[in-house]
Amino acid sequence: MLIKNAKLRNLNHSVDILIEGDVIKEISPSIISSDSNIINANNNLVLEPFIEPHVHLDTALSAGQPRWNKSGTLFEGIECWSEKKETLTYDDVKKRSKKALEWQIANGIQWVRTHVDITDPTFTALKVLLELKEEMKQFVNIQIVAFPQEGILSFPNGLKLLEDALILGADVIGGIPHFEYTRDLGVQSIKEIVKLAIKYDKLIDVHCDEIDDEQSRFLEVLATEALFNNIGTKVTASHTTAMGSYNDPYTYKLFRLLRKSNINFISNPLVNIHLGGRFDSYPKRRGLTRVKELDQDNINVCFGHDDIFDPWYPLGNGNMLQVLHMGLHVSHMMGYDDISNCLDFITCNSAKTLHLGDEYKLKVGNKANLIILSEQNDYDAVKLQASVLFSIKNGVVISKSTPKQSYIFTTNKKFIDFK
């Protein structure tokens, strides 16, 4: 395959990309090849695939089952899901999860980290996602987080269920310290997570301080454990929305620890601003972590969906550019430079969080995994919500889209082609 006239993010001129088999063979200003499989990128942006670093595929497309979350709170969402779990079936989970994955693939996502609720002794959802991980590997790489939705130490046999899920095949250890019954249990849950991560050599991704309570400070515990055990690059703090309510003197002190720990952050702007501030009258908080400050301090932060049409979020279609668009707005990152570099939040920053290493990069010698957008740069990709024209994985086109076109007819019967 030969891709002509590709615009790369770090270059001002277009290049050609030659793919042989499943590997990028050459990237040059002009390549002559006898390959008949040619895609003309037309000076549009060609880059690494989008990454979904935080989603719950087991709950996807289950909104309204068995009832709607009328309060819009995190806690009622958990209650709704607990009721749904009582009637969970293998076929139901697989149908919904696979459909959500198909939406993500169509939107240029080739790596997905999904949290799977393991506070279900039958492990129904976990078994489904392990099966889908194998079935869908030619289209998408899946990391599975063993996520104790109802707590590790507050749920009966929660710690054993967490370890059993790792033995069964989960890739990442999850947690939810702010949902444990007490602060002491929350702190201990983090210590248990770190013990398991070291024992099984696993990554860590904790739902951490997903609450507006400025006294919820499990992040400092997670970062300290990561620092003391020298595993920071393998540790992720998801949500951390309480940080949006921390006072500045405490946050200043906290950031020193965060820098030293080298942990990663995932913000989920669509869901966080929907769930956040639910107990406020006015002023209402944004329910978002300090994305801008983390980014400016060179602390790795990326954006995820979190939920797609489930008890916690009644919308979503797997489009990372929607997530990015909202994230930039609510993080006050609408400056020219912010927007001109914003695709990092859904590409390379996420790759670092998922611990992908050099294999993710679009470069000679690596696997031919890339996407072609309908716009020429980060700014226009976000402004115009670019289509993913092609998604190519291991040298094979796995999805293709045709951008929507609108026509405005004028009074003199001529029309304007509006893109």
Disulfide bonds with the S-S distance in Angstrom:
none
